[in-house]
Amino acid sequence: MNPNLAFQIDNPNASGTITLEHLLSHTSGLAGDDYGVLQENIKYTDAELVPLGEMLASLLHPQGARYDGGANYANNEPGTNFTYSSIGISAGAYAAEIVLNMGFDELTQKNIFDRLGMVNTSWRMAPFDNKQDQVAVMYNPINGGSTLDPLEAFTFAEYPAGSIRSNVPELARFLTAMINRGTYGNQQILTPASVAAMEEPPFPGATNGSTYGLGMFVAGEDLRAHGGDDAGAATDMAYNRKTKKGVILLTNVTRRI
């Protein structure tokens, strides 16, 4: 990990400055998820992963090997249009690496997972090497969904936007912290103000109801939710701010056929 490999992100199709707020709210003007591009970032061991900054530079810097100003950047001014962008979220995580001189995996391990006792949660694959009997096999539906094809475990270079491994009991600790305004037991991982900011759309009219960071979608006054899926996985997490009840659903088969 080389957190000092900083570079400027400039949208060749827009003139405005991209801020951290734009990155975390999916309004940066970086292109939406192109699964052809994202698939190139799939790796099967931690050792194969390139540092986050190098991966981003290859896509977003004019001298990058995979740079494409027309494909990797949208034709929008920052803050004006919602486009769900895994690369944008990864760029936000990379900004944290630069400021704190620490890998995003280390940062979240130290400040969230360890403090909440999430001992079976990690962005990396190595912690599960000796726990393969506890790791669910992932499947892709084929033949119109009539057959399930097992997949080899993988991770992503843009991992802050996905590929975390965990289980429902441990994720419930994080969800409980969100419901309790950043606190689980005697551990405060977020301030109440940060949680409140994460629950509200920062750019009304331009964000399609998505909030900061987690990208939680606003469904009515009190329901906040986010889901995701990729090859071999489909997940959902939701909670009601009024009733303080939440739901987590993890499945080992994709919704995409």
N, C-alpha and C positions, 0 to 999 in steps of 0.2 A: 504494500500500500504506500503510495506516495502522495500524501495530502497537499504537498506544495506544488503539484503540477496544475497550477491555475491557468485558466484561459478565459477570454472574453466571449460571451455568447451574444451574437448580433444577428438578428433576423434580417436577411437580405431583402425580404418582402415588406418590411415595415420600418418606421423611423423611431418609434418609441423605445424607451429603456425597459428591459425586462427586470422586474424586481422579484424578491423572494415571495412576496404576496402573490404575484402572478403565477409563479411556479407551483406553489402549494394549493392554489385554487383552480388549477387547470385552465388558466386564462393567459398563459405566457405567450402564445403564438407559436410554440413548438408544435409540430404536427401530432395528430392523434395517433393512437396505437396502430402501427402497421405490423401485423404479425409476421410478415415476411422478414422485416428488419429485426424484430425481436427474436425470432427463431435463431438468427445468427449469433445471438448472445447466449444461447443455451450451452451449458457445460455439464460434464458428468462427474467431475471431481473438483474440489476446492482449488487444487493446484493449477487447474486449467484457467481459472478466472483471471482476467486482467484487472488491474485496479480500476475503481469506479471512474476516476478522472480520465484515464486513458481511453476507456470505452466511450465516454461522453465526447471527448475531443475527437475521436475517430469519426463520430457522426455529426458533430456540431461546429467544429472548427474548419475553416476553408481549406486547411492543409491536411485535414483528416482523410484517412484512406477510404472511409465510407461516407464522406460528406456529399450531400446533395441538397443544395439550397431550395430547390423546388419541392422535394419530397420530405425532407426532415424539418422544414419550417412551413407553417401555415401562412396564408395571405391575410393575416389579421393584425391589427395593432394590439399591443399588450393590454389586458384588462377589458377587452371589448367583446370577447366571444369565448364560450366554454367549449373546450375540446379535451376530452379525457386523454391524458398523456402520461404514460409510464416513464418515458424519458424525462419529462418535466419534473416529476416527483423525484427521480433519481438525481437530477441536477440540484434540486433543493437539498437533498441529503448530502450531496457533494459539497455544497456551500457550508454545511455544518462541519464537514471534515476539514475544510480550509480554515475556518474560524477556530476550531478547537484542536487542530493538529492531531486528530484521532479518527480512525476508521469508523464509519457509521455502524458497522457491526459491533465494534468495541463500545461505542458510545451507548447504543441501546442495551447491550448486555449489562454494562455497568450501572446505567441509570434506570432501567426498567426491569429487565428479566431477573437480574440478581436480587434487586430490592423487593420484587414481588414473589420471590421463591419459585420462579418459572424455570425449573432445573432441566426440563425436557423441551426447551424452546430455543431455537437458534436459527440464524440466517444460513449458517454453514452446515455442510454435510458430515464433516469429521466427527462431531459429537455423537452421531448416531451409528458410527462404525461398529460398535460393540452392542448395539441395541436393535439389530435388524429384525429380531423376532417381535419387536414392539412397533415397528414402522409399517404402516399400511401400504400394500402394493397399489400402485396407481393403474388405472385402466382407461383406455380410449374405446368408445363404441365404434364398431365397424359394421359393414354389411347392413347399413340402415338402422343400426342400433341393436341388431339381433345377436351380435357377438361382442364380447369384451376382450380387448387386446391388452395384455399387461405391458407396462412401460418400465424402462430402466429409470431409476431415480436420477433427477437432474436438478440443476440450480441455474441462476441467471447472473450475468454480469451486472444487469440493472436491478439487483436484488432488493433495494429499498422499496421498489414498487410491487414486490411479490416474492415468492419462493421461501417464505418463512415456514419452518416446521414447528408444530406445537400440537396440543390436544385441547379438548373442550375444558377440562378442569382448570388448566393453566391459563387459557385465554379468558376464562370466566373471572380470573383475578384482575386482569386488565380491564375487562368490561365493568366489573364492580368499581374499580377506581374511577372510570369515566362517569358512572352513575352517581358516585359519591364525591363528585367535584374534584377529582384528582387524588383521592386518598383510598388506600386499601389497608385495613388494619392500622398499624402505626406508621405506615410508609406513605409519604406524599410525593408522587412522581410528577404532578402537574399542579399549578396554582388554579384556584377556581376561575380566575380570569382567563387563563389559557384554555380550560375546558369550555368555557362559555364562547370563546372566540372560535373554537373548533366546531361548535354546533350551529353556527349561523353563516349563511352565505355572505361572503365579503363584498361581492360585487352584484347586488340585486339587479336582475334583468339580463345579466350576462353569464351567469354561472349555472343555469339549469337546475338550481336548487342544491348544488354541491357546496360543501363546506371546506374549510382549510384542512390540509394535511391528510387526514384519513379519507377525505372525499366522501364523507357521510351525506346521504341524500335525505332531504327534508320531506317527510311524508306526514303532512298535517302539522299542528302546532307542537306536538310533543314527541313524535316518533322520529328517531334518527337511525339510519341503517346504511350498511355498505356490504356489497357482495363482490365476488370475483370468481373467475374460472380460467383454467388453462388446461393443457393436456393432462388428463388424469386427476383433475381436482375441480371441485365447485364448492364455494363457501358462502356463507351469509352470517352477518352479525347485526343485531338490531336491539334497541332498547327504548323504553318509554320514560321520558324525563319526569312525568307526573306520577306514574305508578311505581317507578324505580324497578321495573322488571325488564329482563333482557332475554334474548334467545341467541344461541350460537348453533350453526349447522355446518358440519364439515363432512364432505363426501369424497370418495376416492375415484370418482368418474366425472369426466367433463360434461357440461351441458351442451357443448358444441359438437354437432354431428356433421 
